[in-house]
Amino acid sequence: MKEENIIDLEKLRKQQAKISQAVEKFKKERAGLLPQFNLPGEEEPEEKEYPEELILAYELKEKIKEYTPGIREIKDNWLKEIEAEIEEGKTDQWSAWRALRGFSAIFNSPFWPELSKTKQNSLIKGVREIKDNWLKEIEADIEKSKTDQESAWDALRGFPALFNSPFWPELPKTEQNSLIKGVREIKDNWLKKIEAEIEEGKTDQGFAWWALQGFSAIFNSPFWPELSKTKQNSLIKGVREIKDNWLKQIEADIEKGKTSQGSALNALYGFSALLTFTPFYQKIGQKKMAQIEAEKAKKGLVKSIPPRPETRNF
């Protein structure tokens, strides 16, 4: 390196050191005498207030990431269980109903696109062929539900499985309207059942899991918007408060699902319900976050962007 370049570099370093000393001196002089403010480039990160719902949505997203490999690992077992239900559903209404629910859980999960086209077509064909039996089961549950909460519960869980499947558009409008009307008319009974499951779920993992299933079933149906805000908030709060229990049940089902087809299918059901609950909370959280930021801006608590420094040519 040339000598003049070395000298220039040394000068530059001395100038930078002088500037740093001047800045530090200015900081000390202003301490306690001037209003506190930051020099350009010194801005401290603003502490944000996050709504509880947004934090919960983040936690549940992490759980979904954690559970996904486990559900995928027991795929063979839940597939075999659904295929067995399809086979039995040819002569049994209850098995046909379970086959429909199992199919809907896969169809509305990230695992559906991972199945081969041959497997997808086989499942669609199988569930479609037993349509008369699962329809009869749902209709029978609706009829019995007029005096029985348990049947109302089954009708509620069967309906959204159908409503969110490719078979719903295949039904005539008269059939669709009849089912919607029937499930709507027994609303009081399935609501009481879900509320009872929430209460039991405070001390029991199995009941907590059922409560999550019930919430997911209502939320994925046309009946959720028909509930009052008070009722919606009560259900949301109730299911959220027993979160630890239904998460533990899903984890237990994943573990047992390694050797049990029935547990594997239950794990898939729980995971499917979790997929519903998470974006729902994220949406509420984002809405509340926007309200918090708007309120802070109104009170002048949100930091404004500093003006762009004037550019000068030297």
N, C-alpha and C positions, 0 to 999 in steps of 0.2 A: 504494500500500500504506500502511495506517495506521502511524503512528509506533510505537504499542505493539507491533504485530506485528513490526516491524523489530527492536525491542529484544529481544523474545522469541527471535527467530531467532538474534540475535547471542549471547545467553546460551547457547542450545542448542549452538552451535558451540564456545564456550569450554569447556562441560562435556565435549563429545566429545573435545576436544583434551587435557583433563586426564586423561580415562580412558585414552586412547592412551598418554600419557606414563607413567601408572602401570603399565600393562601392560608397556611396554618396560623400565621400571626393575626390575620383578619378574623379567623374563627375565634381565637382567644379573646380578641378585643370586643367582639360583638356579644360574647357569652354573657347573658344576664342583663345586657344593656339595650339590645335591639330585639324586636319581635323575631321569634324563631322562624327561619325559613331555610330552604335548601338551595345550595348553588346548583346551576345546571349540571346534570349528570349525577347529582347526589340523592335524587328522589328515593325515599324509602317506599318499599312495596306496601300498598294499601291493604289493610286487613279486611277481608270480606266476610260478611255475615251470610252463612249458607242455611237455607231452610232445612228443617229436619227431614222433609220428604226427599230432598235432593241428596242428602247424605245417605239416606236409606237406599235410594235407587242405586247409588254408587256401590254400596256394600253388596246389594243383591246382584249387581252386574259382575262383581268379583266372584260371588258364589256361583253364578252361571258358568263363568270361565273355569272355576274349580271343578264343577260337577260334570261339565260336558264330556271330558275324556272318560269319566266313570260310566256315564250312560252309554257312550259309544262302545265301551269295552264289553258291556253286557247286551249288546244289540242282538246277538243270536238268540238269547233267552227271551227277550220281549217279543221278538219276531215269531218265535216258535209258539209262544203263548197266544198271540193274536191269531195265528194260523190255525191253532187248535180250536179256538173259540169260533172261528169261521166254519170249521168242519162240523162242530157240534151245533152251530147255529142253523144248520140245515133242517134240524128236527126240534130245536129248542129255542124258545123266544128269548129267554134270559141270556143264553150264550150269544145269540145274535146281537142282543143289546150291548153286551160286553165287547163283542167284535167291532161294532160301530164305534164305541168309545175309544177302543185301542187304536183303531184306524185313524180317527180324528186327531188323537194325541200325536201320532207320527206325522200325519199330513200337515199339521200346523207347527212342526218343529224343524230345527235346522238339519235333522237327520233324514228327512224325506228326500232332498236332492242327492243325498249320498247313496241312496238305494239305486240299484240298476233299473233300467226301464222295464225289464222283464219282471222284476220283483214288484215294482209299482203297479204294473198292469194286472199282475196276479192278485194283489190285495184289493184293488178297485173292483175287479171282476168278482172276486169272492164275496165281498161285502154287498155288492149290488145284487147278487143272486139270492141273498137271504133277506132282502129288503122287506118282504111281507112279514117276516118274523120280528125284526126289530121295530117295525112300525106298529105292529100289534102290541108289542111290549110297552112302548111309549104310550099308546092310547089306553092300554089297560091301567098303567100307572096313573094317568090323568084321572081316569074314572074312580079308582080306589082312593085317590088323593083328597077327594071331597071330605073324607072322614079320617084320613090317615096321613100323618106328617111324613112317615118313612117313605110311603109311595110318592108323596109330593116331591120329596128329596130326589128319588130316582127319576121322576118325570123331568125335574129341572136339569139334572145332569145328562139325561138322554137327549133332551131337546137341543142344547147348544152343540153337542157332538154332531148332530144331524145338520143344524143350522150353519155350522162352519165347515161343512164337507161338500164335495162335488155332487152329492146326491140331493141336496136341498133344491137346486134349480130344476132337477129332474121331476120333482113332485108337481102335480097340478096345483093351481092357485087355490082351489077349494080345499085341498088337503093341507096346504101351508097355513091358510087362514084358520082352519079348524084346530090345528095344533097350537098356533099362537094364542088363540082364544082360550083353549083348554088350559094351557100352562098359566096364562094370565089370571084365570079365575081361581086358581088354587094358590095364588101368591102368598096369602096369609100363612098357609101351612108350610110352604118351603122356607119362608122368612123365619118363622118360629124355629124350624129345625136347624137352620144355619146359626141362629143366635144361641141355641142350646149347645151346638158344637163348639162355638167360640168360648162359651162359659166353661165347658168341660176341658177345652184345650188349654186352659190356664195351668192345669196340672197333669195333662196327659198328651203325649206326643201324637198318638193315633187320632184323637179327636181334633187336635190342632191341624193335622194334615187334612182331615175331612172338612174342616172350616175353610181352609185354603182352597180346596176343591170347589166348595160351594160358592165362595166369593168369585172364583174364576168363571164358574158356570153362569152366574148372574151377569158378570161384567161382559161376557162374550155373547150376551143375548140381547134381544130388543127391549128387555124389561128394565135394564139398568137406568136408562134415561127417564123411565116412568116413576122411579122411586124419588121421594122427597130428598132434598139436600141433607136434611137432618138424618134421615135413614141411611143415606149413602155414607155420610161422615161417621155415623155410629159403626157401620160395618167395617169401614176402612180402619178406624181406630182399633176396633176389636181384633181384627186379623193381624194388624201390625203389632199389637201388644203380646201376641203369642208366637211371634216370629221365631224365637229361639227353638220352640218345640217343634214347629213344622219343618224347620231346617234340619233338626236332628233326625226326624223321621225320614226325610228324603235321603239323608246320608246313610241311615241304617238300611233302607231299602236298596240303595246302590250296592252296599256291601253284601247283603243277603242275596241280591240279584245275580251274584256270580255263580250261585249254585241253585237258585230257585227261579223258575220262569214267572211264577205269580208275583214274587217280590220285584223282579225285573220290570214287569209291566206297571206295578205300583210306583216304582222309581220314575218311570217314564211319565206317568200321570202327574206326579208331584212336580217334576221338572217342567212339564207343559204348563202347569198352573203358575209356576214361578216366572215363566216367560211372559205371562199376562200381567202379573203383579208389578214387575219391574218397570216397563215403559210407562205404566199408569202412574207410578210414583214419580218418575222422572218428569212427566208432563206437569204434574201438580207442582213439583219443586221448581221447575223452570219458570212457571207462571208466578209463583211467590217470589222468586229471585228477582224477576223483572219489576215486581211491585216494590220490593225493598230498594232496588237501585233508583227507581223513579222517585221514591219518597226521600232518599238521601240527596238526590239531585235538586229536589224541591227545597230542601233545607240548606242547600249549599255545601253539603258534606262530600260530594264527589269532586275529586281534584280535576281542575280544568287543565287542558293541554297547554303547556307554556308556549308563548309566542316564538316563532322561528327567529333565531338570531339574525341580525342584519349582516349581509355579506359585503365585505369590503375587499377591494383590490389593493394589495401592498406593493 
